[in-house]
Amino acid sequence: MSYDYKEMCLDLESAAEQYGIIEIFNMGKSVMGRNIPCARIGGGKKKLFLSGAYHGLEYLTSAVLTRFLSDYAHSLTCGQDIQGYSASGLYNAVTLLIAPMINPDGVDIAVNGTDLSNPFHRSLIENTGIHDFTHVWQANVRGVDINHNFNALWQSVREIPSPTKYGGPFPESEPETRAVTNFVRRENPDMLIAFHSQGGEIYYDFNGTEGNCSREIAQKLESVSGYKACVPEGTAVFGGCKDWFIDEFGKAGFTVEIGHGKNPLPLSMLGDVYDENARIILCAMSCLG
């Protein structure tokens, strides 16, 4: 079982129709012209930006975020607490900005594959030497790894377009990356969490630098989720969204690696990982509030 762009859009539309407190808008467009939707919910001055599916195989992060949006809106509408937190208290203190799928083209390739109807089909085969893109594809449709395309010690691990770890010709070369950076610069959120899979870890550092109170917040997120708060290593050290956010804004930014196993984590694991990540989001909101 998987979770593609169409399903994500349907879930966002359904939540917005059912609950009048959700605003859906588009942050930008992908290489293939797909809208990159974002949801806004909350009335607080503090802002928390949540995002997922930077990588094609990591669509479970999108399912977690759309489900949280719906559950949170339901709790608010019914006047109920959510996982022990006051939903109304959080709503009045924090505005949530949720972009479940930053890389819709990459998810579509990872889930549904690609054929001659895709104008990049032949070039991807020529550059990568592969024909079956499902179960391997992390990059966008141009073969650029979005989470290595941010301007934070940018470097390209691979030299040519690839299923993963090609950082592009230069920082922010991709429209998906620019959709995030332009949006964040405009909205100026107080905290950012980028969801990935897998490993059950919470990264809070960039090249020895931490955002405001990041370590203390990461320890709180660890305590509610069971995930390990730690410093990234290897290629996870640079070029990512939270790296750029910490570097440019000096605020608390986190990468959360949901679940355990091998990507793609199947949609059937949603029930296993949802509660722990919902608690991470709610704890982060309470830290801001």
C-alpha positions in Angstrom: 0.0 0.0 0.0 1.2 3.5 -0.8 0.1 7.1 -0.7 0.4 9.3 -3.7 -0.1 12.9 -4.7 -3.8 12.4 -5.7 -4.7 10.8 -2.4 -2.9 13.5 -0.4 -4.8 16.2 -2.3 -8.1 14.4 -1.7 -7.4 14.1 2.0 -6.6 17.8 2.3 -9.7 18.8 0.3 -11.9 16.5 2.4 -10.5 18.0 5.7 -11.0 21.5 4.5 -14.6 20.8 3.4 -15.4 19.0 6.7 -13.8 21.6 9.0 -14.2 25.2 8.2 -11.1 26.2 10.2 -8.6 24.9 7.6 -7.3 27.1 4.8 -5.7 25.3 1.9 -3.4 27.3 -0.5 -0.5 26.5 -2.8 3.2 27.2 -1.9 4.4 26.8 -5.4 4.7 24.3 -8.2 6.9 21.3 -8.9 8.9 20.8 -12.1 5.9 19.0 -13.7 3.6 21.8 -12.7 1.9 20.1 -9.8 0.7 22.4 -7.1 2.5 22.0 -3.7 -0.4 22.5 -1.2 -0.1 23.8 2.3 -2.7 24.0 5.1 -3.1 26.8 7.6 -4.9 26.2 10.9 -4.7 28.2 14.1 -5.0 31.7 15.4 -1.8 32.1 17.4 1.0 34.6 16.8 3.6 31.8 16.9 4.0 29.8 13.8 5.1 26.2 13.3 5.9 24.9 9.8 5.6 21.2 9.2 6.6 19.5 6.0 7.1 16.0 4.5 7.9 13.9 1.5 11.0 15.7 0.4 11.9 12.2 -0.9 9.8 10.1 -3.2 9.9 7.0 -1.2 9.0 8.8 2.0 5.3 9.3 1.3 4.3 7.9 4.7 5.3 11.2 6.2 2.6 12.8 4.0 0.0 10.4 5.4 1.0 11.2 9.0 0.7 15.0 8.4 -2.7 14.9 6.6 -4.1 12.6 9.3 -2.8 14.9 12.0 -4.4 17.9 10.4 -7.8 16.1 10.3 -7.5 14.8 13.9 -6.5 18.2 15.2 -9.4 19.9 13.4 -11.8 17.3 14.7 -10.7 17.8 18.3 -11.0 21.6 17.9 -14.5 21.3 16.4 -15.7 18.9 19.1 -14.1 20.8 21.9 -11.9 17.9 22.9 -8.4 17.5 24.0 -5.9 15.7 21.7 -3.5 13.2 23.2 -3.7 15.0 26.5 -3.2 18.5 25.1 -5.7 21.3 25.0 -6.6 21.6 21.4 -8.2 25.0 21.9 -5.2 26.3 23.9 -2.8 25.3 21.2 -5.0 26.7 18.5 -5.1 30.1 20.2 -1.3 30.1 20.8 0.1 28.6 17.5 -0.6 28.8 13.8 0.2 25.6 12.1 1.4 25.6 8.5 1.4 22.0 7.1 2.9 21.1 3.7 2.5 17.3 3.5 4.3 16.6 0.2 7.1 18.9 -1.0 8.2 16.6 -3.8 5.0 15.4 -5.6 6.7 14.5 -8.8 9.2 12.3 -7.0 6.5 10.6 -5.0 4.5 9.9 -8.2 7.6 8.3 -9.7 8.3 6.2 -6.6 4.7 5.0 -6.4 3.5 4.8 -10.0 6.7 4.7 -12.0 7.2 6.7 -15.2 6.8 6.2 -19.0 7.1 8.0 -22.2 4.2 10.4 -21.2 6.7 11.9 -18.8 9.0 14.4 -20.8 11.9 13.5 -18.5 11.5 9.7 -18.9 14.3 9.2 -21.5 16.8 11.6 -19.8 16.3 9.9 -16.5 17.0 6.5 -18.0 20.1 7.8 -19.8 21.4 9.5 -16.7 20.7 6.8 -14.2 20.8 3.6 -16.2 17.7 2.3 -14.6 14.3 1.5 -16.0 12.2 0.7 -13.0 12.0 3.8 -10.7 9.6 2.4 -8.1 11.1 1.4 -4.8 14.3 3.4 -5.5 13.3 7.0 -6.4 14.0 9.7 -3.9 14.8 12.7 -6.1 12.5 15.1 -8.1 11.7 14.5 -11.7 15.0 16.0 -12.8 17.0 13.7 -10.6 17.8 16.3 -8.0 17.6 15.3 -4.3 15.5 18.2 -2.8 17.0 17.6 0.7 20.5 18.2 -0.7 19.4 21.3 -2.7 19.2 23.8 0.2 21.9 26.5 0.7 23.5 25.1 3.8 27.0 23.9 3.1 25.6 22.9 -0.2 27.5 20.3 -2.1 26.5 17.6 -4.5 27.3 14.0 -3.4 26.6 12.7 -6.9 27.8 14.4 -10.0 24.8 13.7 -12.3 21.1 13.3 -11.8 20.4 10.2 -9.7 17.7 8.5 -7.7 19.2 10.1 -4.6 21.9 12.5 -3.3 22.5 14.6 -6.4 22.2 18.1 -5.0 21.6 19.8 -8.3 23.8 22.3 -10.2 23.5 24.9 -7.5 21.6 25.7 -4.2 17.8 26.3 -4.7 18.0 25.2 -8.4 14.7 23.3 -8.1 11.3 24.9 -8.0 10.3 22.6 -5.1 13.2 23.9 -3.0 12.4 27.5 -3.9 8.7 26.9 -3.0 9.9 26.1 0.6 12.5 28.8 0.9 10.3 31.6 -0.5 7.4 30.5 1.7 9.5 30.4 4.9 11.1 33.7 4.2 7.6 35.2 3.7 5.9 33.6 6.6 8.9 33.7 9.0 7.8 30.7 11.2 9.2 30.4 14.7 10.0 26.7 14.3 10.3 24.2 11.5 10.0 20.4 11.5 10.8 18.4 8.3 9.6 14.8 8.4 11.5 12.0 6.7 11.8 8.3 7.1 13.2 6.2 8.7 15.2 5.6 11.9 13.3 7.0 14.8 15.6 9.9 15.3 15.3 13.7 15.8 18.1 15.9 14.4 18.4 19.4 15.9 21.9 20.5 14.9 23.5 21.9 11.8 27.3 21.8 11.6 27.7 22.4 15.3 25.1 25.2 15.4 21.7 24.9 17.1 18.7 27.1 16.9 17.2 28.8 19.9 16.6 26.2 22.7 16.9 23.4 20.1 18.6 20.8 22.3 16.1 21.3 25.2 13.1 21.1 22.8 14.6 18.0 21.1 14.9 16.3 24.5 11.2 17.0 25.1 10.3 15.6 21.7 12.4 12.5 22.5 10.6 12.0 25.8 7.1 12.0 24.3 7.9 9.9 21.2 10.7 7.5 22.2 12.7 8.7 19.2 16.4 9.6 19.9 17.5 13.2 19.9 20.9 13.3 18.2 23.3 15.0 15.8 23.2 13.9 12.2 26.2 12.2 10.5 27.5 11.6 7.0 25.5 13.1 4.1 22.7 14.0 6.5 24.8 16.8 7.9 24.3 19.3 5.1 22.0 20.6 2.4 18.7 19.9 4.1 15.8 22.0 4.9 16.3 22.2 8.6 20.0 22.9 8.0 19.2 25.9 5.9 16.5 27.1 8.4 19.0 27.0 11.3 21.7 28.6 9.3 19.6 31.4 7.8 17.2 32.2 10.7 19.0 30.9 13.8 15.7 29.3 15.0 14.8 25.9 16.2 14.7 23.5 13.2 14.3 19.7 13.3 14.4 16.7 11.1 12.3 13.9 12.3 13.0 10.4 10.9 9.7 8.5 11.4 9.4 4.8 12.0 11.9 1.9 11.5 12.6 -0.3 8.6 13.5 0.1 5.0 12.1 2.8 2.7 9.4 2.9 1.4 7.7 2.3 4.8 4.3 1.0 3.7 1.0 2.9 4.4 0.0 -0.1 6.5 2.6 1.2 9.1 0.6 4.5 9.6 -1.1 3.2 12.7 2.3 2.2 14.2 4.0 5.6 13.7 1.1 8.0 13.9 0.7 8.5 17.6 4.4 9.1 18.3 4.7 11.7 15.6 1.4 13.4 16.6 2.9 13.7 20.1 6.0 15.3 18.6 3.9 17.9 16.8 1.8 18.7 19.8 4.9 18.9 22.1 6.5 21.3 19.6 3.4 23.4 19.6 3.3 23.5 23.4 7.0 24.6 23.5 6.0 27.5 21.2 2.8 28.3 23.1 
